[in-house]
């Protein structure tokens, strides 16, 4: 009898061990690319409640009832994972501010793609040559202009302290704060720099109005002290959220056409914004890593056009929280600014971006190069290079899949030009209508397809 009980006990222990192992491996299976070590800040992380749903974007405290993924959709990557809701690519050193902005507060206005219940903010001193001292910082849901929605302002801390020093070339991620962030809404990210901090790391083509104020105004909610508008983002490079329904993020990686040059300020009409609107009901974040004038092959930091696409890809794409897919639209400036006349060099550079993405298991959707026939850089040679690059992209073997932005915006009667109604007026950059056509050209099913990591 005792022997029988011993066998029964042994069998029970084996069954428990099997269940524990299944739970562990099942947990690993739920982690999407970008949500593991290096993108999920463990300190102070909490399990959020359900976020504001896409149909409740006012910042109210109403809970979303959608807790189970609809049939046919993947489960969220992880209940505790961080997902990027907004980001920008640091470009270089700002002209005219060699010592930063001592004694002033910068209120950066940024626009979310998805919402959540907690937030963390990344500040960068990538191109700084001196230590950047942030005396205080805050985040709030925007109301109008530099004003905050009542009750939404949160002080940011860094390892529990209200101030932090960011070393030259470094960055810092704030502690998480509990805050109900809206889908498709403005956030106010404010930082006060009490002393000189050397050259400013910034992004010039924000197409969003931000603000300056004298003194420490990080806790101000009225917006009244912020009397000086500005059209650049300074120091802030990412906002991540916790959201139980989030299914990862898409990074839009490109040049000024991804950056949104030609679209109207403060309206969020860049093509990644249009894509973000289409993906909100799927709870997928979209972040913009476009840099005006950027090239695949050559660095242009000195002229504030950013590091080459190959060099900055790990920072601006692979390090983004929860990233699962990247959409690449890059190469026009290699032709127009870099005078590259060998299409094979451009496509080889694009293949290198795909290779880097695959090392992290990311899916890559690449774009054809859009027309510039009415631009001053157009001639028969530059057009030939563009057409050869596009032919190689369309033939496959460069990216996992292709979105044909060329076809989406070209004039059917003059394919070397942008359709007049899609042209912002310079023959190169789309208008709001052109960006809308680009954002709607992406097949959402391609964004959710899988590709195995190639290590």
Secondary structure, DSSP 8 states (H G I E B T S, - for coil): -HHHHHHHHHHHHHHHHHHHHHHHHHHHHH--TTSSTTTS--TT---------TT--S--S------S--TTS---S-TT-EEEEEE----EE-TT-TT--TTEEEEEEEE-SS-EEEEEEEEE-TT-SS-EEE-EEEEEEB-STT-B-TT--EE--BTTBS-EEE-TT-EEE---EEEEE-TT-EEEEEEEE-S---S-EEES---S-EEEEES--TT-SS-TT--EEES-EESEEEEEEE-TT---EEEEEESHHHHTTTS-TTS--SHHHHHHHHHGGGT-EEEEEE-TT--SS--BGGGTSBS-HHHHHIIIIITSTTEEEEEEE--HHHHHTS----HHHHHHHHHHHHHHHHTTT-EEEEE-----TTSTT--HHHHHHHHHHHHHHHTSSSSSEEE-HHHHHEETTEEEEE-GGGB-SSSSSB-HHHHHHHHHHS-HHHHH-------
